[in-house]
Amino acid sequence: MTIFRTNKRLVFRKEDEGAFLFDPDTGSLYCLNPTGAMVYERCQDGASYEDLLSTLVAGCEGVVEEEVRKDLKAFLEEMKERGFLIEG
Amino acid sequence: MKAKGRDFKVLSAPLEVFLSITNRCNLGCGHCSVSSSPSPGPGELTTKKWLDLVGEMEDMKVFTVRISGGEPFCHPDLFTILERIIRGSMRVSINTNATLIGREEARALKGMAPWIDDVMVSLDGSTPQVHDRLRGEGSFERAMRGMEALLSEGLPVSLYTTVVRYNWRDLEGIILLARKMGISGVKFNELIPMGRGLDHYRELSLDPEERRTVLSIVKDLKEDYDGFVAGTYVDLLEIMASVEASDGDLSLNTCSAGTTEIAVRPDGWVVPCDRLYGYRVGNVREKGLGEIWHHSDRLNRFRERFQLTVDDLSGCMGCRYRHGCGGGCPAVPYNLGRGMMSRDPLSCYRILKGEEGFSIDG
């Protein structure tokens, strides 16, 4: 099972309405919305795609699971491409 | 019913902290905004206290730090402070006159280069004749040597020029020099009436006609050297365009002061930004920076400004140019003793257009 982990070199800072991700090596500052912040936070101790999906589905009443699945995949892909999440 | 300004939420911590680590400076410029002195000012924080503060900033997850002074290279432990900042996963920028930077200092900075965003050098002319008139004899040559040392070690260097009566004809010369040297950009900023700059304001500031000419010059330079020119003159051009289009609302500008940034003076007093040097909101000798950020009554009162509109400023209510004006910078009227809820005469479109005059006397 694939586990997603956060890049420990980044600074993750929670705010009332989401979170910041800051890369001190490049100066990149990235804003996460509350859902993105929650997913990223879950990955701090390592989380599988299935774990993340079930957490999101449970927390989003009335949404179509397929939509959540699609959004989560896109989010994880983007985080991996940017080097914010590490797979393995 | 009065219009309401923007909604505003306080972040968990500032994104950037401005640290004036000493008031000491080896120059004595008449336009200095902080009235620097040849020796450290009274009650300056010890290096240990600065290091403790940086540790707290790391815990707060501050992202960037701007080091200034006085002249930061006058501080005997500058490099110790810089190393601690970088070890705390923060990036750093430095404001300097560059005259104390030699090969040794540049080499020491090179080791930190991946985490240095900018070394911003104050240069007020492209020749010794212009620069030294403002900064003292020999300072141009020393600044040039310092910048060359920085650039030869691959450090990112930008320029900061305070535009005054003696150098406004030299702005393109400064750009050409900067581009030849490999400098990343130039800020052309107005003289702010504060510190020694207030004492010398009559002598140094531009008259209304010169000011309008400078705005026109900066507009042309911005077009000719795209992406290279910034600063408060460029900000002013944007305000003018917004006012002329009358397309903005009445909200006051939300600037970085107390919203994304905070500043700490050499004596530990915390102020919303380096321009509001006298508006003390707490002292890091007595309280943590986080406590001041969240719970200082004075800081929270200052932030209430961002929820107001231009109509709340004295001198602005009913002005026909108030749409899109934003109310300028609160530091200017504050430093002139008029209070923060007065109009900013340096951003006022009526004054820029020549419909009204401006005097620091009132």
Chai-1 contact restraints between the chains, C-beta under 6 A:
chainA,res_idxA,chainB,res_idxB,connection_type,confidence,min_distance_angstrom,max_distance_angstrom,comment,restraint_id
A,V11,B,K61,contact,1.0,0.0,6.0,A-B,restraint_1
A,V11,B,S89,contact,1.0,0.0,6.0,A-B,restraint_2
A,R13,B,K61,contact,1.0,0.0,6.0,A-B,restraint_3
A,E15,B,S12,contact,1.0,0.0,6.0,A-B,restraint_4
A,F22,B,F63,contact,1.0,0.0,6.0,A-B,restraint_5
A,P24,B,S89,contact,1.0,0.0,6.0,A-B,restraint_6
A,P24,B,R91,contact,1.0,0.0,6.0,A-B,restraint_7
A,G27,B,R91,contact,1.0,0.0,6.0,A-B,restraint_8
